[in-house]
Amino acid sequence: MAEKQEFALKANNKKAYFDYFIEQKYETGIELFGTEVKSVRQGKVSIKESFIKIEHGEVIVYGMHISPYEQGNIFNRDPLRPKKLLMHKAEIRKLNADVMQKGYTLVPLQVYIRGRLVKVEIGLARGKKNYDKRETTAKKELNREMERNFKIRV
């Protein structure tokens, strides 16, 4: 029988969905130190201003803020240090080819805990133009208005 896996969302990047068309999503591991894991478990992580680069065959996330652990003393790391994401080499090569040739970018979408492991969901994204963003906003407002009207009638 399959065990039910714990899934706890710790950080969400809503702005990425507004600024980019997400073409594909990947689940990756992340290389963290002990006190960083404890901070993530407490929910003290932010990916709002972060971005991902592929350098020397490694996927690295920049700008991901993990607050220092209160009881961590000398073992705490720099909150904004670049963190390595863990993926298979074939996946990294495929992503690198897409980023180089097709003009895509990589953005972190979510940080969550699955079982005992901290995972990062990254998206292969294409940037939106201003008119695309206005269109997205208009659709959201239309949906909100329809929901409001539906609630009133029922």
C-alpha positions in Angstrom: 0.0 0.0 0.0 1.3 3.4 -0.9 2.0 5.8 2.0 0.3 9.2 1.9 3.1 11.7 1.3 3.1 14.9 3.4 2.9 18.0 1.1 3.4 21.3 2.8 3.6 24.5 0.7 6.2 26.9 2.2 6.5 29.6 -0.5 4.6 30.4 -3.7 5.7 32.8 -6.5 2.3 34.3 -7.7 4.1 37.0 -9.6 5.7 34.4 -11.9 2.3 33.4 -13.2 1.5 37.1 -13.9 4.9 37.9 -15.6 5.4 34.7 -17.6 3.7 32.0 -19.6 4.7 28.8 -17.9 5.3 26.2 -20.6 6.6 23.3 -18.5 7.1 22.5 -14.8 9.9 20.5 -13.1 10.2 19.3 -9.6 13.8 19.6 -8.3 15.6 19.0 -5.0 17.7 21.7 -3.4 21.0 21.6 -1.7 20.5 23.1 1.8 22.4 23.0 5.1 20.8 21.9 8.4 19.7 25.3 9.8 18.3 26.3 6.4 16.1 23.2 6.3 14.8 24.1 9.8 14.0 27.7 8.6 12.2 26.3 5.5 10.1 24.0 7.7 9.1 27.0 9.8 8.0 28.7 6.5 10.7 31.4 6.6 11.5 31.3 2.9 10.8 33.8 0.0 11.2 33.3 -3.7 9.5 36.5 -4.9 12.6 38.1 -6.4 14.5 35.0 -7.3 15.7 33.7 -10.6 17.5 30.6 -12.0 20.6 30.2 -14.1 22.4 27.2 -15.6 26.1 27.5 -15.1 28.8 24.9 -15.7 26.1 22.1 -16.0 24.5 23.0 -12.7 21.2 24.7 -12.0 21.5 27.5 -9.5 18.8 29.7 -7.9 19.8 33.3 -7.0 17.9 35.7 -4.7 16.0 33.0 -2.8 15.8 34.3 0.8 15.9 31.8 3.7 15.9 33.6 7.0 18.6 32.6 9.5 17.4 30.0 12.1 17.0 31.6 15.5 18.8 28.8 17.4 21.4 28.4 14.7 24.3 30.6 16.0 27.5 29.9 14.0 25.9 27.4 11.7 23.7 29.9 10.0 24.5 30.7 6.3 24.0 33.8 4.3 20.3 34.1 3.6 20.7 35.1 0.0 23.6 32.8 -1.0 23.2 31.0 -4.4 21.7 27.5 -3.9 22.2 24.5 -6.1 19.1 22.7 -7.5 19.4 18.9 -7.9 18.4 17.5 -11.3 19.5 14.8 -13.7 22.1 15.8 -16.2 19.8 14.9 -19.2 17.1 17.3 -17.8 19.7 20.0 -17.3 21.0 19.7 -20.8 17.4 19.8 -22.2 16.6 22.9 -20.2 19.9 24.6 -21.2 19.1 24.0 -24.9 15.6 25.5 -24.5 16.9 28.5 -22.7 19.7 29.1 -25.2 17.8 28.5 -28.4 14.2 29.3 -27.8 14.7 32.3 -25.5 12.9 30.8 -22.4 13.8 31.6 -18.9 13.7 29.5 -15.7 11.7 30.8 -12.7 11.1 29.2 -9.3 7.3 28.7 -8.7 7.0 26.9 -5.4 9.0 25.7 -2.4 7.4 22.8 -0.5 8.2 19.8 1.6 7.4 16.3 0.3 7.9 13.7 2.9 11.2 14.7 4.5 12.7 16.5 1.5 12.6 20.2 0.5 11.5 20.5 -3.1 11.4 23.4 -5.5 9.1 23.5 -8.5 10.6 25.4 -11.4 9.0 26.5 -14.6 10.3 26.9 -18.1 8.7 30.2 -18.9 8.3 32.7 -21.7 8.0 36.4 -20.8 4.7 38.2 -21.2 4.4 41.6 -22.9 2.4 44.4 -21.3 -0.7 43.7 -23.4 -0.6 40.1 -22.3 -0.5 41.2 -18.7 -3.5 43.5 -19.2 -5.4 40.7 -20.8 -4.6 38.4 -17.8 -5.8 41.1 -15.4 -9.0 41.7 -17.4 -9.8 37.9 -17.4 -9.3 37.8 -13.6 -11.6 40.7 -13.1 -14.2 39.2 -15.4 -14.1 35.9 -13.5 -14.4 37.8 -10.2 -17.4 39.7 -11.4 -19.0 36.5 -12.7 -18.4 34.8 -9.3 -19.9 37.8 -7.5 -23.0 37.8 -9.7 -23.4 34.0 -9.3 -23.2 34.3 -5.4 -25.9 37.1 -5.4 -28.3 34.9 -7.5 -27.9 31.8 -5.5 
